[in-house]
Amino acid sequence: MAINPTCDKCGSELVEFGAIILSPPDKDGNVKKLHICKGCYKELAEWLN
């Protein structure tokens, strides 16, 4: 059974490596991990700059 990861922002299937975003820890020390595609990463990087 194959794993078909999807972008947590746009929902498209990740056919090539994109990026991983880590949230700040919550009060219990848990961190949320999000996978995003290259297109969404590009938008995020432009927004951050």
Gaussian input, Z-matrix of N, CA and C with variables (Angstrom, degrees):
# hf/3-21g

backbone

0 1
 N
 C     1     B1
 C     2     B2     1     A1
 N     3     B3     2     A2     1     D1
 C     4     B4     3     A3     2     D2
 C     5     B5     4     A4     3     D3
 N     6     B6     5     A5     4     D4
 C     7     B7     6     A6     5     D5
 C     8     B8     7     A7     6     D6
 N     9     B9     8     A8     7     D7
 C    10    B10     9     A9     8     D8
 C    11    B11    10    A10     9     D9
 N    12    B12    11    A11    10    D10
 C    13    B13    12    A12    11    D11
 C    14    B14    13    A13    12    D12
 N    15    B15    14    A14    13    D13
 C    16    B16    15    A15    14    D14
 C    17    B17    16    A16    15    D15
 N    18    B18    17    A17    16    D16
 C    19    B19    18    A18    17    D17
 C    20    B20    19    A19    18    D18
 N    21    B21    20    A20    19    D19
 C    22    B22    21    A21    20    D20
 C    23    B23    22    A22    21    D21
 N    24    B24    23    A23    22    D22
 C    25    B25    24    A24    23    D23
 C    26    B26    25    A25    24    D24
 N    27    B27    26    A26    25    D25
 C    28    B28    27    A27    26    D26
 C    29    B29    28    A28    27    D27
 N    30    B30    29    A29    28    D28
 C    31    B31    30    A30    29    D29
 C    32    B32    31    A31    30    D30
 N    33    B33    32    A32    31    D31
 C    34    B34    33    A33    32    D32
 C    35    B35    34    A34    33    D33
 N    36    B36    35    A35    34    D34
 C    37    B37    36    A36    35    D35
 C    38    B38    37    A37    36    D36
 N    39    B39    38    A38    37    D37
 C    40    B40    39    A39    38    D38
 C    41    B41    40    A40    39    D39
 N    42    B42    41    A41    40    D40
 C    43    B43    42    A42    41    D41
 C    44    B44    43    A43    42    D42
 N    45    B45    44    A44    43    D43
 C    46    B46    45    A45    44    D44
 C    47    B47    46    A46    45    D45
 N    48    B48    47    A47    46    D46
 C    49    B49    48    A48    47    D47
 C    50    B50    49    A49    48    D48
 N    51    B51    50    A50    49    D49
 C    52    B52    51    A51    50    D50
 C    53    B53    52    A52    51    D51
 N    54    B54    53    A53    52    D52
 C    55    B55    54    A54    53    D53
 C    56    B56    55    A55    54    D54
 N    57    B57    56    A56    55    D55
 C    58    B58    57    A57    56    D56
 C    59    B59    58    A58    57    D57
 N    60    B60    59    A59    58    D58
 C    61    B61    60    A60    59    D59
 C    62    B62    61    A61    60    D60
 N    63    B63    62    A62    61    D61
 C    64    B64    63    A63    62    D62
 C    65    B65    64    A64    63    D63
 N    66    B66    65    A65    64    D64
 C    67    B67    66    A66    65    D65
 C    68    B68    67    A67    66    D66
 N    69    B69    68    A68    67    D67
 C    70    B70    69    A69    68    D68
 C    71    B71    70    A70    69    D69
 N    72    B72    71    A71    70    D70
 C    73    B73    72    A72    71    D71
 C    74    B74    73    A73    72    D72
 N    75    B75    74    A74    73    D73
 C    76    B76    75    A75    74    D74
 C    77    B77    76    A76    75    D75
 N    78    B78    77    A77    76    D76
 C    79    B79    78    A78    77    D77
 C    80    B80    79    A79    78    D78
 N    81    B81    80    A80    79    D79
 C    82    B82    81    A81    80    D80
 C    83    B83    82    A82    81    D81
 N    84    B84    83    A83    82    D82
 C    85    B85    84    A84    83    D83
 C    86    B86    85    A85    84    D84
 N    87    B87    86    A86    85    D85
 C    88    B88    87    A87    86    D86
 C    89    B89    88    A88    87    D87
 N    90    B90    89    A89    88    D88
 C    91    B91    90    A90    89    D89
 C    92    B92    91    A91    90    D90
 N    93    B93    92    A92    91    D91
 C    94    B94    93    A93    92    D92
 C    95    B95    94    A94    93    D93
 N    96    B96    95    A95    94    D94
 C    97    B97    96    A96    95    D95
 C    98    B98    97    A97    96    D96
 N    99    B99    98    A98    97    D97
 C   100   B100    99    A99    98    D98
 C   101   B101   100   A100    99    D99
 N   102   B102   101   A101   100   D100
 C   103   B103   102   A102   101   D101
 C   104   B104   103   A103   102   D102
 N   105   B105   104   A104   103   D103
 C   106   B106   105   A105   104   D104
 C   107   B107   106   A106   105   D105
 N   108   B108   107   A107   106   D106
 C   109   B109   108   A108   107   D107
 C   110   B110   109   A109   108   D108
 N   111   B111   110   A110   109   D109
 C   112   B112   111   A111   110   D110
 C   113   B113   112   A112   111   D111
 N   114   B114   113   A113   112   D112
 C   115   B115   114   A114   113   D113
 C   116   B116   115   A115   114   D114
 N   117   B117   116   A116   115   D115
 C   118   B118   117   A117   116   D116
 C   119   B119   118   A118   117   D117
 N   120   B120   119   A119   118   D118
 C   121   B121   120   A120   119   D119
 C   122   B122   121   A121   120   D120
 N   123   B123   122   A122   121   D121
 C   124   B124   123   A123   122   D122
 C   125   B125   124   A124   123   D123
 N   126   B126   125   A125   124   D124
 C   127   B127   126   A126   125   D125
 C   128   B128   127   A127   126   D126
 N   129   B129   128   A128   127   D127
 C   130   B130   129   A129   128   D128
 C   131   B131   130   A130   129   D129
 N   132   B132   131   A131   130   D130
 C   133   B133   132   A132   131   D131
 C   134   B134   133   A133   132   D132
 N   135   B135   134   A134   133   D133
 C   136   B136   135   A135   134   D134
 C   137   B137   136   A136   135   D135
 N   138   B138   137   A137   136   D136
 C   139   B139   138   A138   137   D137
 C   140   B140   139   A139   138   D138
 N   141   B141   140   A140   139   D139
 C   142   B142   141   A141   140   D140
 C   143   B143   142   A142   141   D141
 N   144   B144   143   A143   142   D142
 C   145   B145   144   A144   143   D143
 C   146   B146   145   A145   144   D144

   B1=1.4517
   B2=1.5315
   B3=1.3082
   B4=1.4654
   B5=1.5252
   B6=1.3099
   B7=1.4635
   B8=1.5221
   B9=1.3265
   B10=1.4591
   B11=1.5256
   B12=1.3339
   B13=1.4634
   B14=1.5274
   B15=1.3154
   B16=1.4618
   B17=1.5159
   B18=1.3180
   B19=1.4619
   B20=1.5257
   B21=1.3239
   B22=1.4636
   B23=1.5276
   B24=1.3286
   B25=1.4672
   B26=1.5244
   B27=1.3507
   B28=1.4709
   B29=1.5264
   B30=1.3306
   B31=1.4550
   B32=1.5156
   B33=1.3384
   B34=1.4633
   B35=1.5248
   B36=1.3335
   B37=1.4611
   B38=1.5234
   B39=1.3240
   B40=1.4606
   B41=1.5210
   B42=1.3445
   B43=1.4584
   B44=1.5224
   B45=1.3304
   B46=1.4608
   B47=1.5218
   B48=1.3244
   B49=1.4550
   B50=1.5220
   B51=1.3007
   B52=1.4530
   B53=1.5195
   B54=1.3410
   B55=1.4589
   B56=1.5200
   B57=1.3122
   B58=1.4636
   B59=1.5197
   B60=1.3211
   B61=1.4608
   B62=1.5225
   B63=1.3222
   B64=1.4637
   B65=1.5165
   B66=1.3268
   B67=1.4606
   B68=1.5255
   B69=1.3224
   B70=1.4672
   B71=1.5342
   B72=1.3114
   B73=1.4682
   B74=1.5268
   B75=1.3394
   B76=1.4605
   B77=1.5294
   B78=1.3223
   B79=1.4745
   B80=1.5274
   B81=1.3538
   B82=1.4626
   B83=1.5280
   B84=1.3310
   B85=1.4552
   B86=1.5201
   B87=1.3370
   B88=1.4641
   B89=1.5244
   B90=1.3231
   B91=1.4614
   B92=1.5192
   B93=1.3325
   B94=1.4582
   B95=1.5281
   B96=1.3398
   B97=1.4619
   B98=1.5207
   B99=1.3363
   B100=1.4571
   B101=1.5236
   B102=1.3170
   B103=1.4655
   B104=1.5205
   B105=1.3418
   B106=1.4581
   B107=1.5285
   B108=1.3282
   B109=1.4637
   B110=1.5277
   B111=1.3327
   B112=1.4640
   B113=1.5262
   B114=1.3261
   B115=1.4642
   B116=1.5167
   B117=1.3217
   B118=1.4666
   B119=1.5226
   B120=1.3419
   B121=1.4606
   B122=1.5224
   B123=1.3315
   B124=1.4642
   B125=1.5284
   B126=1.3372
   B127=1.4693
   B128=1.5259
   B129=1.3280
   B130=1.4589
   B131=1.5235
   B132=1.3345
   B133=1.4662
   B134=1.5281
   B135=1.3363
   B136=1.4648
   B137=1.5237
   B138=1.3405
   B139=1.4599
   B140=1.5333
   B141=1.3333
   B142=1.4619
   B143=1.5226
   B144=1.3193
   B145=1.4675
   B146=1.4852
   A1=108.65
   A2=116.93
   A3=122.20
   A4=110.90
   A5=114.61
   A6=120.76
   A7=107.17
   A8=117.26
   A9=122.39
   A10=109.21
   A11=117.60
   A12=119.40
   A13=111.17
   A14=115.66
   A15=121.16
   A16=110.11
   A17=115.45
   A18=122.19
   A19=108.60
   A20=116.93
   A21=121.00
   A22=112.42
   A23=118.41
   A24=120.76
   A25=111.28
   A26=117.54
   A27=119.95
   A28=113.68
   A29=117.30
   A30=120.93
   A31=115.79
   A32=118.14
   A33=119.68
   A34=110.55
   A35=115.29
   A36=120.10
   A37=109.49
   A38=116.40
   A39=121.38
   A40=108.55
   A41=116.36
   A42=120.64
   A43=111.34
   A44=117.50
   A45=123.15
   A46=107.64
   A47=117.00
   A48=120.57
   A49=111.03
   A50=116.16
   A51=122.67
   A52=109.04
   A53=116.22
   A54=120.66
   A55=109.61
   A56=114.98
   A57=122.39
   A58=107.24
   A59=116.08
   A60=121.77
   A61=107.53
   A62=116.51
   A63=121.84
   A64=109.26
   A65=115.98
   A66=120.95
   A67=109.88
   A68=116.68
   A69=118.53
   A70=108.73
   A71=117.45
   A72=119.21
   A73=111.32
   A74=115.74
   A75=119.14
   A76=108.96
   A77=116.90
   A78=120.44
   A79=113.02
   A80=116.51
   A81=120.77
   A82=112.64
   A83=116.66
   A84=121.11
   A85=114.79
   A86=117.04
   A87=120.37
   A88=110.54
   A89=115.84
   A90=122.66
   A91=108.19
   A92=116.59
   A93=121.07
   A94=108.67
   A95=117.29
   A96=122.64
   A97=108.60
   A98=115.87
   A99=121.71
   A100=109.63
   A101=116.40
   A102=122.20
   A103=107.43
   A104=117.43
   A105=120.06
   A106=110.08
   A107=115.27
   A108=121.07
   A109=110.00
   A110=115.72
   A111=120.54
   A112=111.68
   A113=117.36
   A114=120.70
   A115=112.03
   A116=117.07
   A117=120.87
   A118=110.70
   A119=117.13
   A120=119.41
   A121=110.30
   A122=116.64
   A123=120.30
   A124=110.15
   A125=117.45
   A126=121.42
   A127=110.72
   A128=117.07
   A129=121.39
   A130=110.83
   A131=116.93
   A132=121.18
   A133=110.76
   A134=117.48
   A135=120.77
   A136=110.47
   A137=117.02
   A138=121.39
   A139=110.71
   A140=116.78
   A141=120.72
   A142=112.56
   A143=117.02
   A144=120.69
   A145=107.85
   D1=123.23
   D2=-177.92
   D3=-84.83
   D4=149.81
   D5=174.75
   D6=-94.99
   D7=129.83
   D8=179.32
   D9=-118.04
   D10=83.33
   D11=-178.07
   D12=-67.11
   D13=148.95
   D14=178.02
   D15=-124.11
   D16=156.92
   D17=177.45
   D18=-68.79
   D19=129.67
   D20=179.97
   D21=-73.86
   D22=-10.17
   D23=178.20
   D24=-96.04
   D25=-55.03
   D26=-174.42
   D27=-102.96
   D28=-14.65
   D29=177.57
   D30=86.38
   D31=-1.46
   D32=-179.79
   D33=-73.23
   D34=151.52
   D35=178.39
   D36=-68.93
   D37=137.49
   D38=179.04
   D39=-83.98
   D40=100.63
   D41=179.81
   D42=-88.61
   D43=-15.47
   D44=172.53
   D45=-141.60
   D46=162.82
   D47=-176.72
   D48=-60.91
   D49=137.89
   D50=176.22
   D51=-114.55
   D52=-115.17
   D53=-178.59
   D54=-142.01
   D55=162.07
   D56=175.71
   D57=-118.87
   D58=132.67
   D59=177.27
   D60=-113.34
   D61=131.93
   D62=177.18
   D63=-110.08
   D64=134.78
   D65=177.76
   D66=-81.69
   D67=164.67
   D68=170.25
   D69=-66.01
   D70=153.12
   D71=177.78
   D72=-64.80
   D73=144.41
   D74=173.68
   D75=-83.43
   D76=-173.88
   D77=-175.91
   D78=-62.77
   D79=-21.40
   D80=178.55
   D81=-95.86
   D82=2.74
   D83=179.26
   D84=85.61
   D85=7.77
   D86=179.57
   D87=-82.25
   D88=141.24
   D89=179.82
   D90=-119.11
   D91=136.32
   D92=177.24
   D93=-92.72
   D94=134.63
   D95=179.60
   D96=-112.23
   D97=126.24
   D98=179.79
   D99=-118.39
   D100=141.92
   D101=175.85
   D102=-105.09
   D103=132.95
   D104=176.54
   D105=-130.81
   D106=151.14
   D107=179.99
   D108=-77.07
   D109=170.23
   D110=-178.91
   D111=-62.32
   D112=-37.39
   D113=179.28
   D114=-63.64
   D115=-45.51
   D116=179.13
   D117=-68.87
   D118=-34.13
   D119=176.50
   D120=-64.07
   D121=-41.56
   D122=179.36
   D123=-60.00
   D124=-44.50
   D125=177.30
   D126=-60.85
   D127=-43.96
   D128=-179.89
   D129=-63.53
   D130=-44.47
   D131=-179.44
   D132=-62.98
   D133=-40.81
   D134=177.64
   D135=-64.53
   D136=-40.74
   D137=179.62
   D138=-64.68
   D139=-38.92
   D140=-179.13
   D141=-70.20
   D142=-29.11
   D143=179.88
   D144=-85.29

